[in-house]
Structures are given as structure tokens and as C-alpha cells.
Amino acid sequence: MKNLKIEMKWALIFSIASLLWVAVEKSAGLHDEYISKHLIYTNFFAIPAIIIFILALKEKKSKYFLGTMNWPQGFVSATIISLGIALLSPIVQYISFEFISPNYFENAIQNAIKIKSMTLLNAQTFFNIKSYITQGFLGGISMGIVTGGIVAYFLQTKNSKTLPLKK
């Protein structure tokens, strides 16, 4: 468990950053007055997400692997961080939409109907806590693994032998 301390720390940091991002979106009006622009601006969270993965894998490389990390080691670490993010995601979603932005789903449904991108039934099916918990969990795993794999590639020690993962 001690060897996963860095991954758990960064999964928690990512989750806190996600909550802060939701709070910023809410305060900027992207969950109500400017909800039609939400889809555009929410994607900018990719920037802090990538930075968090870079910092996490740099710490793992320097503190755990003592400065030498190959791609499989970085990829496994990133995958563990992604699983941690996914496991914390239901809590993050609950806090986000019960406490930070409790009217988000209602506003998103109304916006989807207004711009005719969804029917009422489709919007209600998509914009609800259960759907967002599922999306957050699956997105945490998939996007985290992809992002982590790319970051691990760039942070691997050059000229280190890449060992295959043990089966």
C-alpha cells in the first residue's frame, strides 16, 4: 500500500481540482446564465488535468523510481491514478451537483430543449446525477489511462530498457 501512496495522493488532488473547476464554472455563470457555453469551456479542464498527471508521474519517477522510470512503470502508475480518480468520481459528482451547483441539471435540460439538441426525455436521461456518476467513472478510467500513457511516454527515462509488463 505504501508504494501506492503517490498515486492515491494525486487521485485526491485531481478530485479536489475537479471540484474547484466546477465551482469556477458555477461562479462564471456556466451552469445557469451562460449554460449554452458550458460545453465549450468545460473542455479547458484538460489543461489542469494534464498538468496534474505530469506532476504525479514526475513525483513517482523521482521519489519512487529514483529518477529512472520506463514507459510501462509510468503507464501502470498512471492507470492506478486513473482508477483512483474513477473511484472518487461518484463523490465528486455528488458534491458538485448537490452542493456546488444544485440547479445544473435543471438548467442543462432546459438549455438542451431550448436549442433543440435533445428532446425532453433524452435530456432528462442524460442530465442527471446517475448518468453523470457513470460518465465520470468511465471517463476517469478511459481519459486517465490515455492521458497517463501519453505523459508516461514523454517522462520515461531516455535510453532505459522498456521491460514488458508481468502477466
PyMOL commands that place a pseudoatom at each C-alpha (Angstrom):
pseudoatom trace, name=CA, resn=MET, resi=1, chain=A, elem=C, hetatm=0, pos=[0.000, 0.000, 0.000]
pseudoatom trace, name=CA, resn=LYS, resi=2, chain=A, elem=C, hetatm=0, pos=[2.914, 2.297, 0.736]
pseudoatom trace, name=CA, resn=ASN, resi=3, chain=A, elem=C, hetatm=0, pos=[4.088, 2.030, -2.871]
pseudoatom trace, name=CA, resn=LEU, resi=4, chain=A, elem=C, hetatm=0, pos=[0.672, 3.413, -3.998]
pseudoatom trace, name=CA, resn=LYS, resi=5, chain=A, elem=C, hetatm=0, pos=[0.830, 6.439, -1.709]
pseudoatom trace, name=CA, resn=ILE, resi=6, chain=A, elem=C, hetatm=0, pos=[1.855, 8.788, -4.532]
pseudoatom trace, name=CA, resn=GLU, resi=7, chain=A, elem=C, hetatm=0, pos=[-0.936, 7.566, -6.828]
pseudoatom trace, name=CA, resn=MET, resi=8, chain=A, elem=C, hetatm=0, pos=[-3.580, 7.923, -4.109]
pseudoatom trace, name=CA, resn=LYS, resi=9, chain=A, elem=C, hetatm=0, pos=[-2.339, 11.423, -3.285]
pseudoatom trace, name=CA, resn=TRP, resi=10, chain=A, elem=C, hetatm=0, pos=[-2.609, 12.548, -6.915]
pseudoatom trace, name=CA, resn=ALA, resi=11, chain=A, elem=C, hetatm=0, pos=[-6.029, 10.946, -7.425]
pseudoatom trace, name=CA, resn=LEU, resi=12, chain=A, elem=C, hetatm=0, pos=[-7.204, 13.004, -4.456]
pseudoatom trace, name=CA, resn=ILE, resi=13, chain=A, elem=C, hetatm=0, pos=[-5.545, 16.165, -5.828]
pseudoatom trace, name=CA, resn=PHE, resi=14, chain=A, elem=C, hetatm=0, pos=[-7.247, 15.559, -9.187]
pseudoatom trace, name=CA, resn=SER, resi=15, chain=A, elem=C, hetatm=0, pos=[-10.614, 15.160, -7.453]
pseudoatom trace, name=CA, resn=ILE, resi=16, chain=A, elem=C, hetatm=0, pos=[-10.151, 18.389, -5.493]
pseudoatom trace, name=CA, resn=ALA, resi=17, chain=A, elem=C, hetatm=0, pos=[-9.126, 20.172, -8.704]
pseudoatom trace, name=CA, resn=SER, resi=18, chain=A, elem=C, hetatm=0, pos=[-12.315, 18.850, -10.347]
pseudoatom trace, name=CA, resn=LEU, resi=19, chain=A, elem=C, hetatm=0, pos=[-14.435, 20.303, -7.547]
pseudoatom trace, name=CA, resn=LEU, resi=20, chain=A, elem=C, hetatm=0, pos=[-12.633, 23.631, -7.803]
pseudoatom trace, name=CA, resn=TRP, resi=21, chain=A, elem=C, hetatm=0, pos=[-13.229, 23.628, -11.563]
pseudoatom trace, name=CA, resn=VAL, resi=22, chain=A, elem=C, hetatm=0, pos=[-16.961, 23.060, -11.040]
pseudoatom trace, name=CA, resn=ALA, resi=23, chain=A, elem=C, hetatm=0, pos=[-17.026, 25.923, -8.535]
pseudoatom trace, name=CA, resn=VAL, resi=24, chain=A, elem=C, hetatm=0, pos=[-15.285, 28.227, -11.019]
pseudoatom trace, name=CA, resn=GLU, resi=25, chain=A, elem=C, hetatm=0, pos=[-17.703, 27.206, -13.779]
pseudoatom trace, name=CA, resn=LYS, resi=26, chain=A, elem=C, hetatm=0, pos=[-20.634, 27.868, -11.458]
pseudoatom trace, name=CA, resn=SER, resi=27, chain=A, elem=C, hetatm=0, pos=[-19.313, 31.264, -10.370]
pseudoatom trace, name=CA, resn=ALA, resi=28, chain=A, elem=C, hetatm=0, pos=[-18.665, 32.220, -14.015]
pseudoatom trace, name=CA, resn=GLY, resi=29, chain=A, elem=C, hetatm=0, pos=[-22.315, 31.530, -14.825]
pseudoatom trace, name=CA, resn=LEU, resi=30, chain=A, elem=C, hetatm=0, pos=[-21.616, 28.466, -16.954]
pseudoatom trace, name=CA, resn=HIS, resi=31, chain=A, elem=C, hetatm=0, pos=[-24.186, 26.450, -15.004]
pseudoatom trace, name=CA, resn=ASP, resi=32, chain=A, elem=C, hetatm=0, pos=[-27.007, 28.945, -15.414]
pseudoatom trace, name=CA, resn=GLU, resi=33, chain=A, elem=C, hetatm=0, pos=[-26.823, 32.278, -17.282]
pseudoatom trace, name=CA, resn=TYR, resi=34, chain=A, elem=C, hetatm=0, pos=[-24.181, 31.104, -19.792]
pseudoatom trace, name=CA, resn=ILE, resi=35, chain=A, elem=C, hetatm=0, pos=[-25.001, 27.397, -19.786]
pseudoatom trace, name=CA, resn=SER, resi=36, chain=A, elem=C, hetatm=0, pos=[-25.099, 27.373, -23.584]
pseudoatom trace, name=CA, resn=LYS, resi=37, chain=A, elem=C, hetatm=0, pos=[-21.314, 27.977, -23.486]
pseudoatom trace, name=CA, resn=HIS, resi=38, chain=A, elem=C, hetatm=0, pos=[-20.636, 25.307, -20.843]
pseudoatom trace, name=CA, resn=LEU, resi=39, chain=A, elem=C, hetatm=0, pos=[-19.800, 22.552, -23.325]
pseudoatom trace, name=CA, resn=ILE, resi=40, chain=A, elem=C, hetatm=0, pos=[-17.049, 24.709, -24.838]
pseudoatom trace, name=CA, resn=TYR, resi=41, chain=A, elem=C, hetatm=0, pos=[-15.391, 25.940, -21.647]
pseudoatom trace, name=CA, resn=THR, resi=42, chain=A, elem=C, hetatm=0, pos=[-15.616, 22.742, -19.611]
pseudoatom trace, name=CA, resn=ASN, resi=43, chain=A, elem=C, hetatm=0, pos=[-13.151, 21.146, -22.046]
pseudoatom trace, name=CA, resn=PHE, resi=44, chain=A, elem=C, hetatm=0, pos=[-10.446, 23.523, -20.827]
pseudoatom trace, name=CA, resn=PHE, resi=45, chain=A, elem=C, hetatm=0, pos=[-10.216, 21.331, -17.712]
pseudoatom trace, name=CA, resn=ALA, resi=46, chain=A, elem=C, hetatm=0, pos=[-7.978, 19.144, -19.882]
pseudoatom trace, name=CA, resn=ILE, resi=47, chain=A, elem=C, hetatm=0, pos=[-5.147, 21.617, -19.215]
pseudoatom trace, name=CA, resn=PRO, resi=48, chain=A, elem=C, hetatm=0, pos=[-5.047, 21.235, -15.412]
pseudoatom trace, name=CA, resn=ALA, resi=49, chain=A, elem=C, hetatm=0, pos=[-5.776, 17.504, -15.814]
pseudoatom trace, name=CA, resn=ILE, resi=50, chain=A, elem=C, hetatm=0, pos=[-2.681, 17.022, -17.970]
pseudoatom trace, name=CA, resn=ILE, resi=51, chain=A, elem=C, hetatm=0, pos=[-0.590, 19.151, -15.604]
pseudoatom trace, name=CA, resn=ILE, resi=52, chain=A, elem=C, hetatm=0, pos=[-1.726, 17.009, -12.672]
pseudoatom trace, name=CA, resn=PHE, resi=53, chain=A, elem=C, hetatm=0, pos=[-0.718, 13.816, -14.494]
pseudoatom trace, name=CA, resn=ILE, resi=54, chain=A, elem=C, hetatm=0, pos=[2.666, 15.333, -15.384]
pseudoatom trace, name=CA, resn=LEU, resi=55, chain=A, elem=C, hetatm=0, pos=[3.319, 16.346, -11.771]
pseudoatom trace, name=CA, resn=ALA, resi=56, chain=A, elem=C, hetatm=0, pos=[2.131, 12.969, -10.478]
pseudoatom trace, name=CA, resn=LEU, resi=57, chain=A, elem=C, hetatm=0, pos=[4.342, 10.929, -12.773]
pseudoatom trace, name=CA, resn=LYS, resi=58, chain=A, elem=C, hetatm=0, pos=[7.314, 13.243, -12.211]
pseudoatom trace, name=CA, resn=GLU, resi=59, chain=A, elem=C, hetatm=0, pos=[6.938, 12.676, -8.477]
pseudoatom trace, name=CA, resn=LYS, resi=60, chain=A, elem=C, hetatm=0, pos=[6.616, 8.909, -8.955]
pseudoatom trace, name=CA, resn=LYS, resi=61, chain=A, elem=C, hetatm=0, pos=[9.691, 8.902, -11.173]
pseudoatom trace, name=CA, resn=SER, resi=62, chain=A, elem=C, hetatm=0, pos=[11.839, 10.937, -8.793]
pseudoatom trace, name=CA, resn=LYS, resi=63, chain=A, elem=C, hetatm=0, pos=[10.708, 9.621, -5.403]
pseudoatom trace, name=CA, resn=TYR, resi=64, chain=A, elem=C, hetatm=0, pos=[9.746, 6.016, -6.058]
pseudoatom trace, name=CA, resn=PHE, resi=65, chain=A, elem=C, hetatm=0, pos=[11.793, 5.053, -9.112]
pseudoatom trace, name=CA, resn=LEU, resi=66, chain=A, elem=C, hetatm=0, pos=[14.758, 7.233, -8.045]
pseudoatom trace, name=CA, resn=GLY, resi=67, chain=A, elem=C, hetatm=0, pos=[14.901, 9.149, -11.326]
pseudoatom trace, name=CA, resn=THR, resi=68, chain=A, elem=C, hetatm=0, pos=[14.709, 6.228, -13.742]
pseudoatom trace, name=CA, resn=MET, resi=69, chain=A, elem=C, hetatm=0, pos=[11.275, 5.215, -14.997]
pseudoatom trace, name=CA, resn=ASN, resi=70, chain=A, elem=C, hetatm=0, pos=[10.446, 3.289, -18.141]
pseudoatom trace, name=CA, resn=TRP, resi=71, chain=A, elem=C, hetatm=0, pos=[7.156, 3.585, -20.020]
pseudoatom trace, name=CA, resn=PRO, resi=72, chain=A, elem=C, hetatm=0, pos=[5.453, 0.504, -18.511]
pseudoatom trace, name=CA, resn=GLN, resi=73, chain=A, elem=C, hetatm=0, pos=[6.231, 1.729, -14.988]
pseudoatom trace, name=CA, resn=GLY, resi=74, chain=A, elem=C, hetatm=0, pos=[4.798, 5.159, -15.786]
pseudoatom trace, name=CA, resn=PHE, resi=75, chain=A, elem=C, hetatm=0, pos=[1.791, 3.657, -17.527]
pseudoatom trace, name=CA, resn=VAL, resi=76, chain=A, elem=C, hetatm=0, pos=[0.968, 1.378, -14.581]
pseudoatom trace, name=CA, resn=SER, resi=77, chain=A, elem=C, hetatm=0, pos=[1.280, 4.314, -12.191]
pseudoatom trace, name=CA, resn=ALA, resi=78, chain=A, elem=C, hetatm=0, pos=[-0.994, 6.447, -14.412]
pseudoatom trace, name=CA, resn=THR, resi=79, chain=A, elem=C, hetatm=0, pos=[-3.515, 3.606, -14.612]
pseudoatom trace, name=CA, resn=ILE, resi=80, chain=A, elem=C, hetatm=0, pos=[-3.608, 3.345, -10.817]
pseudoatom trace, name=CA, resn=ILE, resi=81, chain=A, elem=C, hetatm=0, pos=[-4.127, 7.118, -10.568]
pseudoatom trace, name=CA, resn=SER, resi=82, chain=A, elem=C, hetatm=0, pos=[-6.950, 6.825, -13.124]
pseudoatom trace, name=CA, resn=LEU, resi=83, chain=A, elem=C, hetatm=0, pos=[-8.618, 4.063, -11.121]
pseudoatom trace, name=CA, resn=GLY, resi=84, chain=A, elem=C, hetatm=0, pos=[-8.351, 6.230, -8.001]
pseudoatom trace, name=CA, resn=ILE, resi=85, chain=A, elem=C, hetatm=0, pos=[-9.925, 9.160, -9.855]
pseudoatom trace, name=CA, resn=ALA, resi=86, chain=A, elem=C, hetatm=0, pos=[-12.706, 6.900, -11.116]
pseudoatom trace, name=CA, resn=LEU, resi=87, chain=A, elem=C, hetatm=0, pos=[-13.396, 5.541, -7.618]
pseudoatom trace, name=CA, resn=LEU, resi=88, chain=A, elem=C, hetatm=0, pos=[-13.561, 9.079, -6.178]
pseudoatom trace, name=CA, resn=SER, resi=89, chain=A, elem=C, hetatm=0, pos=[-15.677, 10.324, -9.076]
pseudoatom trace, name=CA, resn=PRO, resi=90, chain=A, elem=C, hetatm=0, pos=[-19.106, 9.456, -7.598]
pseudoatom trace, name=CA, resn=ILE, resi=91, chain=A, elem=C, hetatm=0, pos=[-18.265, 11.545, -4.523]
pseudoatom trace, name=CA, resn=VAL, resi=92, chain=A, elem=C, hetatm=0, pos=[-17.023, 14.396, -6.718]
pseudoatom trace, name=CA, resn=GLN, resi=93, chain=A, elem=C, hetatm=0, pos=[-20.184, 14.277, -8.834]
pseudoatom trace, name=CA, resn=TYR, resi=94, chain=A, elem=C, hetatm=0, pos=[-22.419, 14.198, -5.773]
pseudoatom trace, name=CA, resn=ILE, resi=95, chain=A, elem=C, hetatm=0, pos=[-20.698, 17.190, -4.150]
pseudoatom trace, name=CA, resn=SER, resi=96, chain=A, elem=C, hetatm=0, pos=[-20.669, 19.054, -7.462]
pseudoatom trace, name=CA, resn=PHE, resi=97, chain=A, elem=C, hetatm=0, pos=[-24.356, 18.744, -8.194]
pseudoatom trace, name=CA, resn=GLU, resi=98, chain=A, elem=C, hetatm=0, pos=[-25.860, 18.556, -4.725]
pseudoatom trace, name=CA, resn=PHE, resi=99, chain=A, elem=C, hetatm=0, pos=[-23.878, 21.349, -3.080]
pseudoatom trace, name=CA, resn=ILE, resi=100, chain=A, elem=C, hetatm=0, pos=[-21.886, 23.457, -5.568]
pseudoatom trace, name=CA, resn=SER, resi=101, chain=A, elem=C, hetatm=0, pos=[-24.389, 23.599, -8.420]
pseudoatom trace, name=CA, resn=PRO, resi=102, chain=A, elem=C, hetatm=0, pos=[-27.713, 22.047, -7.398]
pseudoatom trace, name=CA, resn=ASN, resi=103, chain=A, elem=C, hetatm=0, pos=[-29.651, 23.599, -10.330]
pseudoatom trace, name=CA, resn=TYR, resi=104, chain=A, elem=C, hetatm=0, pos=[-27.235, 22.451, -13.018]
pseudoatom trace, name=CA, resn=PHE, resi=105, chain=A, elem=C, hetatm=0, pos=[-29.277, 19.514, -14.312]
pseudoatom trace, name=CA, resn=GLU, resi=106, chain=A, elem=C, hetatm=0, pos=[-32.496, 21.516, -14.478]
pseudoatom trace, name=CA, resn=ASN, resi=107, chain=A, elem=C, hetatm=0, pos=[-30.692, 24.316, -16.352]
pseudoatom trace, name=CA, resn=ALA, resi=108, chain=A, elem=C, hetatm=0, pos=[-28.922, 21.901, -18.695]
pseudoatom trace, name=CA, resn=ILE, resi=109, chain=A, elem=C, hetatm=0, pos=[-32.207, 20.167, -19.549]
pseudoatom trace, name=CA, resn=GLN, resi=110, chain=A, elem=C, hetatm=0, pos=[-33.899, 23.492, -20.279]
pseudoatom trace, name=CA, resn=ASN, resi=111, chain=A, elem=C, hetatm=0, pos=[-30.966, 24.599, -22.440]
pseudoatom trace, name=CA, resn=ALA, resi=112, chain=A, elem=C, hetatm=0, pos=[-30.926, 21.351, -24.424]
pseudoatom trace, name=CA, resn=ILE, resi=113, chain=A, elem=C, hetatm=0, pos=[-34.639, 21.740, -25.144]
pseudoatom trace, name=CA, resn=LYS, resi=114, chain=A, elem=C, hetatm=0, pos=[-34.250, 25.446, -25.964]
pseudoatom trace, name=CA, resn=ILE, resi=115, chain=A, elem=C, hetatm=0, pos=[-31.525, 24.874, -28.541]
pseudoatom trace, name=CA, resn=LYS, resi=116, chain=A, elem=C, hetatm=0, pos=[-33.352, 21.774, -29.803]
pseudoatom trace, name=CA, resn=SER, resi=117, chain=A, elem=C, hetatm=0, pos=[-30.354, 19.480, -29.347]
pseudoatom trace, name=CA, resn=MET, resi=118, chain=A, elem=C, hetatm=0, pos=[-32.421, 16.947, -27.356]
pseudoatom trace, name=CA, resn=THR, resi=119, chain=A, elem=C, hetatm=0, pos=[-35.972, 16.024, -26.605]
pseudoatom trace, name=CA, resn=LEU, resi=120, chain=A, elem=C, hetatm=0, pos=[-37.163, 16.429, -23.023]
pseudoatom trace, name=CA, resn=LEU, resi=121, chain=A, elem=C, hetatm=0, pos=[-36.897, 12.677, -22.406]
pseudoatom trace, name=CA, resn=ASN, resi=122, chain=A, elem=C, hetatm=0, pos=[-33.367, 12.443, -23.869]
pseudoatom trace, name=CA, resn=ALA, resi=123, chain=A, elem=C, hetatm=0, pos=[-32.234, 15.478, -21.885]
pseudoatom trace, name=CA, resn=GLN, resi=124, chain=A, elem=C, hetatm=0, pos=[-33.669, 14.061, -18.653]
pseudoatom trace, name=CA, resn=THR, resi=125, chain=A, elem=C, hetatm=0, pos=[-31.969, 10.745, -19.346]
pseudoatom trace, name=CA, resn=PHE, resi=126, chain=A, elem=C, hetatm=0, pos=[-28.603, 12.412, -19.972]
pseudoatom trace, name=CA, resn=PHE, resi=127, chain=A, elem=C, hetatm=0, pos=[-28.609, 15.258, -17.430]
pseudoatom trace, name=CA, resn=ASN, resi=128, chain=A, elem=C, hetatm=0, pos=[-28.994, 13.577, -14.047]
pseudoatom trace, name=CA, resn=ILE, resi=129, chain=A, elem=C, hetatm=0, pos=[-26.770, 12.502, -11.198]
pseudoatom trace, name=CA, resn=LYS, resi=130, chain=A, elem=C, hetatm=0, pos=[-26.825, 8.791, -12.073]
pseudoatom trace, name=CA, resn=SER, resi=131, chain=A, elem=C, hetatm=0, pos=[-25.764, 9.487, -15.660]
pseudoatom trace, name=CA, resn=TYR, resi=132, chain=A, elem=C, hetatm=0, pos=[-23.005, 11.875, -14.576]
pseudoatom trace, name=CA, resn=ILE, resi=133, chain=A, elem=C, hetatm=0, pos=[-21.686, 9.411, -11.987]
pseudoatom trace, name=CA, resn=THR, resi=134, chain=A, elem=C, hetatm=0, pos=[-21.457, 6.769, -14.727]
pseudoatom trace, name=CA, resn=GLN, resi=135, chain=A, elem=C, hetatm=0, pos=[-19.846, 9.210, -17.172]
pseudoatom trace, name=CA, resn=GLY, resi=136, chain=A, elem=C, hetatm=0, pos=[-17.399, 10.407, -14.517]
pseudoatom trace, name=CA, resn=PHE, resi=137, chain=A, elem=C, hetatm=0, pos=[-16.394, 6.884, -13.563]
pseudoatom trace, name=CA, resn=LEU, resi=138, chain=A, elem=C, hetatm=0, pos=[-15.891, 5.667, -17.139]
pseudoatom trace, name=CA, resn=GLY, resi=139, chain=A, elem=C, hetatm=0, pos=[-14.310, 8.950, -18.227]
pseudoatom trace, name=CA, resn=GLY, resi=140, chain=A, elem=C, hetatm=0, pos=[-11.954, 8.878, -15.256]
pseudoatom trace, name=CA, resn=ILE, resi=141, chain=A, elem=C, hetatm=0, pos=[-10.674, 5.489, -16.300]
pseudoatom trace, name=CA, resn=SER, resi=142, chain=A, elem=C, hetatm=0, pos=[-10.549, 5.949, -20.083]
pseudoatom trace, name=CA, resn=MET, resi=143, chain=A, elem=C, hetatm=0, pos=[-9.282, 9.523, -20.317]
pseudoatom trace, name=CA, resn=GLY, resi=144, chain=A, elem=C, hetatm=0, pos=[-6.924, 8.970, -17.404]
pseudoatom trace, name=CA, resn=ILE, resi=145, chain=A, elem=C, hetatm=0, pos=[-5.331, 5.924, -18.978]
pseudoatom trace, name=CA, resn=VAL, resi=146, chain=A, elem=C, hetatm=0, pos=[-4.937, 7.647, -22.349]
pseudoatom trace, name=CA, resn=THR, resi=147, chain=A, elem=C, hetatm=0, pos=[-3.564, 10.857, -20.810]
pseudoatom trace, name=CA, resn=GLY, resi=148, chain=A, elem=C, hetatm=0, pos=[-1.347, 8.935, -18.410]
pseudoatom trace, name=CA, resn=GLY, resi=149, chain=A, elem=C, hetatm=0, pos=[0.000, 6.727, -21.187]
pseudoatom trace, name=CA, resn=ILE, resi=150, chain=A, elem=C, hetatm=0, pos=[0.984, 9.745, -23.253]
pseudoatom trace, name=CA, resn=VAL, resi=151, chain=A, elem=C, hetatm=0, pos=[2.518, 11.552, -20.275]
pseudoatom trace, name=CA, resn=ALA, resi=152, chain=A, elem=C, hetatm=0, pos=[4.408, 8.378, -19.287]
pseudoatom trace, name=CA, resn=TYR, resi=153, chain=A, elem=C, hetatm=0, pos=[5.843, 8.174, -22.798]
pseudoatom trace, name=CA, resn=PHE, resi=154, chain=A, elem=C, hetatm=0, pos=[7.285, 11.685, -22.565]
pseudoatom trace, name=CA, resn=LEU, resi=155, chain=A, elem=C, hetatm=0, pos=[8.526, 11.271, -18.989]
pseudoatom trace, name=CA, resn=GLN, resi=156, chain=A, elem=C, hetatm=0, pos=[10.173, 7.898, -19.406]
pseudoatom trace, name=CA, resn=THR, resi=157, chain=A, elem=C, hetatm=0, pos=[13.898, 7.898, -18.884]
pseudoatom trace, name=CA, resn=LYS, resi=158, chain=A, elem=C, hetatm=0, pos=[15.564, 8.081, -22.282]
pseudoatom trace, name=CA, resn=ASN, resi=159, chain=A, elem=C, hetatm=0, pos=[17.638, 5.056, -23.232]
pseudoatom trace, name=CA, resn=SER, resi=160, chain=A, elem=C, hetatm=0, pos=[16.139, 2.984, -20.427]
pseudoatom trace, name=CA, resn=LYS, resi=161, chain=A, elem=C, hetatm=0, pos=[15.207, -0.549, -21.300]
pseudoatom trace, name=CA, resn=THR, resi=162, chain=A, elem=C, hetatm=0, pos=[11.481, -0.907, -21.520]
pseudoatom trace, name=CA, resn=LEU, resi=163, chain=A, elem=C, hetatm=0, pos=[10.544, -4.043, -19.656]
pseudoatom trace, name=CA, resn=PRO, resi=164, chain=A, elem=C, hetatm=0, pos=[7.361, -5.866, -20.585]
pseudoatom trace, name=CA, resn=LEU, resi=165, chain=A, elem=C, hetatm=0, pos=[4.572, -5.832, -18.013]
pseudoatom trace, name=CA, resn=LYS, resi=166, chain=A, elem=C, hetatm=0, pos=[4.384, -9.025, -15.948]
pseudoatom trace, name=CA, resn=LYS, resi=167, chain=A, elem=C, hetatm=0, pos=[1.381, -11.171, -16.742]
for i in range(1, 167): cmd.bond("trace and resi %d" % i, "trace and resi %d" % (i + 1))
show_as sticks, trace
zoom trace
